[in-house]
């Protein structure tokens, strides 16, 4: 299915989106910035609806079930699950953690750290062997090769793997749609009447302003770096698994309902347009899932045994400075 990609370094795709109802939508907001608006050289007003960082999280969520673990259809993919003990009784995993393998709940495990370093051929005072590093990452957490990982918490922090799958959503020809409202207190609008043991300023009537946007067009852009996946030299089976998994995530995101925020519920207007290479067509979601499942079987010898690496990490609740002072 991927014969046409032998000499291709990128798969570039885009999809036209629209609000599922009406014309307004709410973009992502940034601290101390708010909506990310900007202008093209010709004066066209643009808006970043969804950032590359946020899209990476949304891609990862396409393969997570309601328990925040890997969905049943993809069982057999390598990843790391951690049981937290001590001051927290819960679990997390490398699919859920923001920094994947570099999560302190994972990389702080000395046993795992040593296994990973040996598999990656890592030595603090020697040049990095990127093929062995890619093979080690593939072994323990396939998705880190797609979404990137910066192992800042491993020794001197030299291992940085960029995203092979990236995306963003932007809007063209935008205009603000300003509205507002109020949170009403039906008992005491002044906010003076408070619960005895809760004295925060959350009472009373609170008016607020709301800024949404309209746009001439909303476009999602997707980029699969085929060249970097090929450069890892992991073999045909691993390459095709990574590629089919990346495309499966794109399809799952577009087909699964795009309610990005309360007031940002988008739909796909048409299909996916492949701009490079123009001869390539993105397979249907079901066909991609079949390819991924077949790839998982073929790549089993390359994964850790078992494919899910189980760790246990003792965690403690850091005390505030004022509490430490009292304790002393």
Secondary structure, 3 states (H helix, E strand, C coil): CCHHHCCCCCEEEEEEEEECCCCCECCCEECCCEEEEEECCCCCEEEEEECHHHHHHHHHHCCECCCCCECHHHCCCCEEEEEEEECCCEEEECCCCCCHHHCHHHHCCHHHHHHHHHHHCCCCCCCCCHHHHHHHHHHHCCHHHHHCEECCCCCCCCCEECCCEEEEEEEECCEEEEEEEEECCCCCCCCCCCCCCCCCCCCCCEEEEEEEEECCEEEEEEEECHHHHHHCCCCHHHHHHHHHHHHHHHHHHHHCCEEEECCEEEEECCCCEEEECCCCCCCCHHHHHHHHHHHHHHCHHHCCCCCEEEEEEEECCCCCHHHHHHHC
